[in-house]
């Protein structure tokens, strides 16, 4: 039976007078194709048969659309429509979405009052498609609302983020935004959006810091507000409160104007930043360690009380094995410092000293084992690290290099 014959069958034989069973037999004879189901479903009387046909057609859009029209949902109440949607929820998520989307016009959201819209949202547990349609309807209304009315909407919506995002753009009073910041119900995601609606320009530094405080130093507020700070103390404070996130430090570090600072300034800034690694790296780059004597480098290391981030950078400019092992020991064999200092050592005793001091940390040994010269030493380190895969891989490379060197020498 071709498509033309099928259309003729549905249009010429008064199928509206046939039973659901007869119509479903025709669709089944056509293997429930979307064409057959789209034509036949509109003649079905039973809601259960309409739903069964949608399912048989794998919730194809055109079949669902015809089926929903056949149900005359425009004559049903909100609860009846919701009951139908719930009943239809037997397919997978994408199939369910088709039914929900097609039913939305029958809720007549544009004719509902705000509290009615929120009642529907609560009934559907803020289902995505209904929430999306509700936001579109409300978006036309919120532009004319007062701050009190906007706040009422947020509260009616139980602080739902989508409704919050919708309303926050239209508040006239910044104080209202700041008050909402302090409420526990306001999520961090929402606070992040709110940062862009604060009028930072024109605020003095104390006012900027006060806004950050009221926002519980949420990262987006620290990121937005730090640009308006000038005092070194305040800039460092904002970075600290923002947990030194990369995005905040990227803005904050240039504000410190390090290019105009003295060596003592760099040491003070590193100390005041509690030796944050991003700030240490930048300050150390201005200290020009490569041009300093070993004593000058050691003076910096000592002033910073052997801070690991400073030592990791500074140790690479030392040449004396005694100083390198001394610094490593003073940092209690911190892994990063060990890894930075090891490649500078040549004596086997020094290399073993560092690996032993690190309690044979696998990261340290993966570097140290590359510097060993004998099979016995290499195997001993693999054994002490319980044959860690990374250490063994490095050990195999070392042995291969040793054997290759021996072969070349014997040629």
C-alpha positions in Angstrom: 0.0 0.0 0.0 1.6 3.2 -1.2 1.3 6.6 0.6 -1.5 7.9 -1.8 -3.5 4.7 -1.2 -3.0 5.2 2.5 -4.2 8.8 2.4 -7.3 7.7 0.4 -8.1 5.0 2.9 -8.1 7.5 5.8 -10.0 10.2 3.9 -12.6 8.3 2.0 -13.8 5.6 4.3 -15.3 7.6 7.1 -12.8 6.4 9.6 -14.3 8.7 12.2 -17.1 6.1 12.3 -14.7 3.1 12.7 -13.5 1.7 16.0 -10.1 2.4 17.5 -9.3 -1.3 17.0 -10.0 -1.1 13.2 -7.9 2.1 12.8 -5.0 0.6 14.8 -5.1 -2.5 12.6 -4.6 -0.3 9.6 -1.6 1.5 11.2 -0.2 -1.9 12.3 -0.5 -3.2 8.7 1.7 -0.3 7.7 4.2 -1.2 10.5 3.2 1.8 12.5 5.2 4.1 10.2 5.1 7.8 11.1 3.0 8.5 8.0 0.4 5.9 8.9 0.3 6.9 12.6 0.1 10.7 11.8 -2.9 10.0 9.6 -4.6 7.5 11.8 -4.0 8.9 15.3 -6.4 11.8 14.8 -9.3 9.3 14.4 -8.7 7.5 17.7 -11.1 8.2 20.6 -9.3 6.6 23.5 -6.5 8.5 25.3 -4.8 5.2 26.0 -4.8 4.2 22.3 -3.5 7.6 21.3 -0.6 7.2 23.8 0.1 3.7 22.6 0.3 5.0 19.0 2.7 7.7 20.0 4.9 5.1 21.7 4.6 2.7 18.7 5.8 5.6 16.4 8.7 6.3 18.8 7.2 9.7 19.7 7.8 11.2 16.3 7.0 14.9 16.5 4.4 14.8 13.7 2.6 11.8 15.3 2.6 13.4 18.8 1.4 16.7 17.4 -1.6 15.0 15.7 -2.3 12.9 18.7 -2.4 15.8 21.1 -4.7 17.7 18.8 -7.0 14.7 18.8 -7.2 14.9 22.6 -8.6 18.4 22.5 -6.5 19.5 25.4 -7.8 23.0 25.0 -10.9 21.8 26.7 -9.1 20.2 29.7 -8.0 21.7 33.0 -4.4 22.3 34.0 -4.5 19.2 36.2 -6.0 17.0 33.5 -3.2 18.1 31.1 -0.6 17.4 33.7 -2.1 14.0 34.3 -1.9 13.3 30.6 1.8 14.4 30.5 2.5 12.2 33.5 0.8 9.3 31.8 2.8 9.8 28.6 6.1 9.6 30.5 7.0 6.0 29.4 9.7 6.7 26.8 13.3 7.9 27.2 14.1 11.5 28.1 14.1 12.9 24.5 10.8 11.2 23.8 9.3 12.7 27.0 10.5 16.2 25.9 8.4 16.0 22.7 5.2 15.5 24.6 6.0 18.2 27.2 6.9 20.8 24.5 3.8 20.1 22.5 1.5 20.4 25.6 2.9 23.8 26.7 0.6 26.0 24.6 -2.4 24.4 26.3 -1.3 25.7 29.7 -2.0 29.2 28.3 0.8 30.7 30.3 0.4 34.1 28.8 -3.0 34.4 30.4 -2.0 33.2 33.8 -1.2 35.5 36.7 2.3 35.2 38.2 1.3 33.1 41.2 -0.5 30.7 38.8 2.6 30.3 36.7 4.7 29.5 39.8 2.1 27.1 41.1 2.4 25.2 37.7 6.2 25.3 38.0 6.0 23.8 41.5 3.6 21.1 40.3 6.0 20.1 37.6 9.1 20.5 39.8 10.4 23.3 37.6 10.5 21.0 34.5 12.9 22.4 31.9 10.5 23.1 29.0 7.7 24.5 31.2 10.3 26.6 33.1 11.7 27.9 29.8 8.3 28.8 28.5 7.4 30.5 31.8 10.6 32.6 31.7 9.7 33.7 28.1 6.3 34.9 29.3 7.6 36.6 32.4 10.3 38.3 30.5 7.8 40.6 28.9 6.4 41.5 32.3 9.4 42.1 34.6 10.6 45.1 32.7 7.7 47.2 34.1 8.0 45.7 37.7 9.2 47.5 40.8 12.1 46.1 42.9 9.5 44.9 45.4 7.5 43.1 42.7 10.7 41.5 41.4 11.7 40.4 44.9 8.2 38.9 45.3 8.7 36.9 42.1 12.1 35.5 43.3 10.5 34.5 46.6 7.5 32.9 44.9 9.9 30.9 42.7 11.7 29.6 45.8 14.9 31.3 44.5 14.9 29.3 41.4 18.1 30.3 39.5 16.4 30.9 36.1 13.8 33.2 37.7 16.6 34.9 39.7 18.6 35.5 36.5 15.5 36.9 34.8 14.8 39.4 37.6 18.2 40.5 38.7 18.8 42.4 35.4 15.8 44.7 36.2 16.5 45.8 39.8 16.8 49.5 40.0 18.3 49.6 43.5 21.8 48.2 44.0 21.0 47.8 47.7 18.3 45.4 46.8 20.9 43.3 45.0 23.3 43.5 47.9 20.6 42.4 50.3 19.8 39.3 48.2 23.6 38.6 48.1 23.5 38.1 51.9 20.6 35.6 51.8 21.5 32.0 52.3 19.0 31.0 49.6 21.1 32.8 47.0 23.3 30.3 45.3 26.9 30.9 44.3 25.9 30.6 40.6 23.5 33.5 41.0 26.0 35.6 43.0 28.3 35.2 40.1 25.8 36.8 37.7 25.0 39.5 40.2 28.6 40.8 40.2 28.1 42.2 36.7 25.1 44.3 37.9 27.0 46.2 40.6 28.0 49.8 39.8 31.7 49.5 40.7 32.7 52.8 39.1 32.6 55.7 41.5 33.1 53.5 44.6 36.1 54.1 46.9 38.2 51.2 47.9 36.5 50.6 51.2 33.1 50.5 49.4 34.5 48.0 46.9 35.8 45.8 49.7 32.4 46.1 51.5 30.6 44.8 48.4 33.0 41.9 48.2 32.4 41.1 51.9 28.6 41.2 51.5 29.0 38.8 48.6 31.0 36.4 50.9 34.0 37.0 48.6 32.5 35.0 45.9 35.1 34.7 43.1 33.3 36.6 40.4 32.9 39.6 42.9 36.6 39.5 43.7 37.3 39.3 40.0 35.0 42.2 39.1 35.9 44.4 42.1 39.7 44.0 42.2 40.2 46.2 39.1 38.9 49.2 41.1 41.5 48.7 43.9 44.8 50.6 44.0 46.4 50.0 47.4 48.7 47.0 47.5 47.3 45.8 50.8 43.7 45.8 49.4 44.8 44.1 46.1 46.5 41.3 48.0 43.6 41.0 50.4 41.1 40.6 47.5 43.3 37.9 45.8 43.6 36.1 49.1 39.9 36.2 49.8 39.3 35.0 46.2 41.5 31.9 47.0 44.1 33.2 44.5 42.0 31.9 41.6 44.0 32.2 38.4 41.4 34.6 36.9 41.6 36.9 39.9 45.4 36.9 40.0 45.6 37.5 36.3 43.9 40.9 36.9 45.3 41.6 40.4 49.1 41.0 39.8 49.5 43.7 37.1 47.7 46.1 39.5 50.7 45.6 41.9 52.9 47.4 39.3 55.8 45.1 40.1 58.0 46.7 37.4 58.4 49.8 39.6 59.2 47.9 42.9 62.5 47.4 44.6 64.0 44.1 45.8 62.7 44.7 49.3 59.2 45.4 47.9 59.2 42.0 46.1 60.2 40.2 49.4 57.5 42.1 51.3 54.8 41.3 48.7 55.7 37.6 48.6 55.4 37.5 52.4 52.1 39.4 52.5 50.7 37.1 49.8 51.6 34.2 52.1 53.9 33.1 49.4 51.2 32.3 46.8 53.0 30.6 44.0 51.6 32.8 41.2 52.8 36.0 43.0 56.1 34.4 43.9 56.8 33.4 40.3 56.2 37.0 39.2 58.2 38.6 41.9 61.1 36.2 41.4 61.1 37.0 37.7 61.8 40.6 38.6 64.5 39.7 41.1 66.8 38.5 38.2 68.1 35.5 40.1 70.3 34.5 37.2 72.4 37.7 37.7 72.9 37.2 41.5 75.7 35.4 43.3 75.0 32.2 45.2 75.2 34.2 48.4 72.6 36.7 47.1 70.3 33.8 46.1 70.8 32.2 49.5 70.0 35.5 51.2 66.6 35.6 49.4 65.9 32.0 50.3 66.7 32.6 54.0 64.6 35.8 54.2 61.6 33.8 52.9 62.3 31.2 55.5 62.9 28.5 52.9 59.5 28.8 51.4 58.9 25.9 49.0 57.7 28.0 46.1 60.7 30.4 46.4 63.1 27.5 46.8 61.7 25.6 43.8 62.6 28.6 41.6 65.7 29.8 43.3 67.5 26.4 43.7 67.8 26.1 39.9 70.3 29.1 40.0 72.6 27.5 42.5 75.8 25.7 41.4 77.2 24.3 44.7 76.0 20.8 45.5 76.4 21.5 49.2 74.0 24.5 48.9 71.5 22.6 46.8 71.3 19.7 49.3 71.3 22.2 52.2 68.2 23.9 50.7 66.5 20.6 50.0 67.1 19.5 53.6 65.9 22.8 55.0 62.6 22.4 53.2 62.2 18.9 54.8 62.7 17.3 51.4 59.6 18.9 49.9 58.8 17.1 46.7 58.8 20.1 44.4 62.1 21.4 45.7 63.7 17.9 45.5 62.5 17.6 41.9 63.9 21.0 41.0 67.3 20.4 42.7 68.0 16.8 41.7 69.0 17.3 38.1 71.7 19.8 39.3 73.4 17.1 41.3 76.2 14.9 39.9 77.5 12.8 42.8 75.7 9.5 43.4 75.9 10.1 47.2 74.0 13.4 46.9 71.4 11.9 44.6 70.8 9.0 47.1 70.7 11.5 49.9 67.8 13.4 48.4 65.8 10.3 47.4 66.3 8.8 50.8 65.4 12.0 52.5 62.2 12.2 50.5 61.3 8.7 51.9 61.6 7.5 48.3 58.8 9.6 47.1 57.9 8.2 43.6 57.9 11.6 41.9 61.4 12.4 43.3 62.7 8.9 42.5 61.4 9.1 38.9 63.8 12.0 38.4 66.6 10.7 40.7 66.8 7.3 39.0 67.6 9.0 35.7 70.8 10.2 37.2 72.2 6.9 38.5 75.0 5.0 36.8 74.8 1.3 37.8 72.2 -1.4 37.4 72.5 -2.3 41.1 71.6 1.3 42.1 68.8 1.5 39.7 67.2 -1.8 40.7 67.6 -0.8 44.4 65.5 2.4 43.9 62.8 0.5 41.9 62.7 -2.0 44.8 62.4 0.7 47.5 59.5 2.3 45.6 57.8 -1.1 45.4 58.3 -1.1 41.7 56.1 1.9 41.1 55.3 2.0 37.3 56.6 5.6 36.8 59.9 4.8 38.6 60.3 1.6 36.7 59.7 3.3 33.4 62.4 5.9 34.2 64.7 3.1 35.4 64.3 1.2 32.1 65.2 4.3 30.1 68.3 4.8 32.3 69.5 1.3 31.8 68.9 1.5 28.1 71.0 4.7 28.0 73.8 3.1 30.1 74.0 0.0 27.8 74.0 2.2 24.7 76.9 4.2 26.1 78.8 1.1 26.9 78.3 -0.3 23.4 79.5 2.9 21.8 82.6 2.9 24.0 83.4 -0.7 23.1 83.2 0.0 19.3 
